[in-house]
């Protein structure tokens, strides 16, 4: 009698365990969705936006600062050709980033973007970006990478400066699939 | 008793399903781990006695802090509480044994293997790059990309400990729900049982999260996933969220049973019933609930929106309310009681006072702007050692003194017990109190070297630590002496004011099989 009673409770507790295990792994996608929806963490949707030729709002000027960083395992040079530009919301802008592989081996890089203030990440739309793909450079190879973006004219009035930062990571071990495609 | 036969020698301990045997094994195991973890603490304090590097390479110093933390949390404090649960819960609710005795045996015998895996990392022939060195919080990518080879042994060790804890928790829940004596309603259960049921639910809910986190580490290290690797689209900050979602409930796992212990000892030696029993139960449950919604206060410095900082700050401070209720109730229990100061009572009183002190520094750390200064300093070290040593460990020591006569049938040596207490309380404060000051002045944790200006505080801490460490050998002597006969026979009630089935319905020592006929609880 008591054994059946016990196994009933045990089953319930194991059910709770299972739920918590599911929840743990569900945290991974939930975390990303949460960060993208709220813009916390400066996470940007890494997806291509189409430029709808909206009317540029010439009355407003927003300073866009570009910051580049390389992960310490990345023997590349990586920077933007300009550090700062003034743009009007609604107009399409192009900036160019430069990368060079200084090492003696072929390396694949992945740039991870982030926007500060994080609220601004919703309004910075990229139509073309090297961060959408990985870059593979042979030893000594260099590359100029264009990036096109426009700022949504609906951007809140209190945002005057947007800082767009890229961190370049060594993704060589993670890029076997993309390498085979090329 | 005629049916009191059981295997003798080593097979008694290997195959036992008796809750008292398993409880004893848990307690001895945790004491051995306490000595190993304590030895590491003494090595750390020896290195920190003077600025500059004396004994260890910085990397090995980091390994020592890592192993000290892991062993004390998972090897000393948690198994000690499971051991007490095994000994006490069946006797306190009038049950003949735990509900799942074979699983009980299994969950104990996993532990030596788990900790062998962890301690194997100390063998340099096996692991030339040393034991885990990333702190007990094993933040990614330090533990994934940059972790030494022994990290994988650590990961499997944590898996095994997790399985053991989960099985222990299942056992407690099933025992308490199904095996209470007739008449023992939930709201008549002793406080220790209540706090342990709540702890068991915390374990069931957060151990899978810990297991998930280390599994993700494992696949990140070896199977090409990128849960915590930004280069592959993962996020190292997410590791901290997952870890602390486990970690904050974990710190309550390590204190709630001690709350239960204090709620038995203080009424006994005040010769008054516990003040506000129902509010104690609800306060414990609210602390457990709140522990799930405050985790990010451990990570204010990673950067989060002001709204998030405000939320986590206020939610954290709210925990002080149910905790305050409990402290108020213990004080109110003593109010106008006929108090005597036997060793368990002394340790319980030190628990209340010093745990409160650690709680107050916790409220200070909860304040976001303040935390940004205190983060990763010795102030944090002082805070969590005040809630863990005089909290969890004094709680356990108090419990051992309080129930030891019931377990062995002998009284321990009260004079030596008092010496042990006064020695410990002085040493614990010499060790950890100066850390508040060195921390506020800016000394970082987990660094083997420090600025000359902190030397005085560190020398005090080191002297205190050696006193504290060697003082616990006296405890070992007192326990062994008591097991061997001590200061004569204990009475069945043991303490004049003791309540509860184990004191009123069972002889001392408690027989190997108790409550084969369930007692009647009015």
Interface residues (C-beta under 8 A of the other chain):
Chain A: X2 X5 X6 X9 X10 X13 X14 X16 X17 X20 X21 X23 X24 X25 X27 X28 X31 X32 X35 X38 X40 X41 X71 X110 X112 X118 X167 X169 X170 X171 X173 X174
Chain B: X99 X100 X166 X169 X170 X173 X174 X177 X178 X179 X204 X205 X206 X207 X208 X209 X211 X212 X213 X216 X224 X226 X227 X229 X230 X231 X232 X233 X235 X237 X238 X241 X242 X245 X304 X305 X308
